[in-house]
Amino acid sequence: MLKSILSGEDCDACRFCCSFRRKSLWETPLFDKSTKEKLEKKYPQARFKNAGSESFTLDLLHLYKSDDSEEEAACPFLGDKGCLLSKEEKPFDCSIWPLRATKIDGQVKVMLENTCPAINRQPVKNVENLVNSGLGEKIISYAKENPDMIKECMPGFKIVF
């Protein structure tokens, strides 16, 4: 969804969004039950855990080799040429990252994380224009239907919608 402002080459070279620091496990994407079950059959090495009323997330704890909160573990669906998941299998969270649904004062908003190296090279106005062209409404609508995906508002992250 962000391809209009981010190049595939930038994302493929970085892959920051496809690895998770121990301290950032809240960032792991959510899967619905049917997608989780399909992926468990297709990728038996992938582990999942319950993440809400009807959501599942990746269980990565077995991939860490230390207790260091900065240690990273790669997504089990990250291959040599990028994400192994089809468009239908890819979680909504992944398709909108580094944008996130968050709740502020009881309202769902769209927050821009400041950790994506490629997005940080973009003028914030480009991101705001994209979000205001319909993407923000799509994110908020999806979040209202899937409240488990709403993340805590993090200090330093910018609300863009």
Residue pairs with C-beta under 8 A, 6 or more apart in sequence:
1 95
1 96
1 135
1 138
2 96
2 99
2 119
2 130
4 130
5 119
5 122
5 126
5 127
5 130
6 118
6 119
6 122
7 118
10 118
10 121
11 17
11 82
11 118
12 81
12 82
14 117
14 118
15 74
15 78
15 82
16 115
16 116
16 117
17 94
17 97
17 98
17 116
18 74
18 75
18 77
18 78
18 83
19 72
19 73
19 74
19 75
19 78
20 27
20 28
20 58
20 60
20 72
20 73
20 75
21 69
21 70
21 71
21 72
22 64
22 67
22 68
22 69
22 70
22 71
22 72
22 73
23 69
23 70
25 60
26 151
26 152
28 51
28 57
28 58
28 60
28 75
29 57
29 58
29 91
29 92
29 93
29 94
30 51
30 52
30 55
30 56
30 57
30 91
30 92
30 93
30 146
30 148
30 149
31 39
31 48
31 55
31 56
31 57
31 91
32 54
32 55
32 56
33 54
33 56
35 89
35 91
36 48
36 56
38 89
39 46
39 48
39 77
39 85
39 89
40 46
40 48
43 76
43 77
43 84
45 76
46 58
46 76
46 77
47 58
47 59
47 60
47 62
47 76
48 56
48 57
48 58
48 59
49 56
49 57
49 58
49 59
50 56
51 57
51 148
52 147
52 148
53 147
53 148
54 148
55 146
55 148
55 149
58 75
58 76
60 73
60 76
63 73
63 74
64 71
64 73
65 71
75 83
77 83
77 84
77 85
78 84
83 90
83 94
85 94
92 142
92 146
92 149
93 100
93 149
96 135
96 139
97 113
97 116
98 112
98 113
98 114
98 115
98 116
98 119
99 110
99 111
99 112
99 113
99 127
99 131
99 135
99 139
99 160
100 110
100 111
100 112
100 113
100 151
100 157
101 108
101 109
101 110
101 111
101 139
101 140
101 142
101 143
101 149
101 150
101 151
102 108
102 109
102 110
102 111
102 150
102 151
102 152
102 153
102 154
102 157
102 159
103 109
103 150
103 153
104 153
104 159
108 140
108 143
108 144
108 150
109 140
109 153
109 159
109 161
110 131
110 135
110 136
110 139
110 140
110 159
110 160
110 161
111 151
111 153
111 154
111 157
111 158
111 159
111 160
112 119
112 124
112 127
112 157
112 158
112 159
112 160
113 154
113 157
114 120
114 156
114 157
114 158
119 127
124 158
124 160
127 160
128 160
128 161
131 139
131 160
131 161
132 161
136 160
136 161
137 161
139 161
140 161
142 149
143 149
143 150
153 159
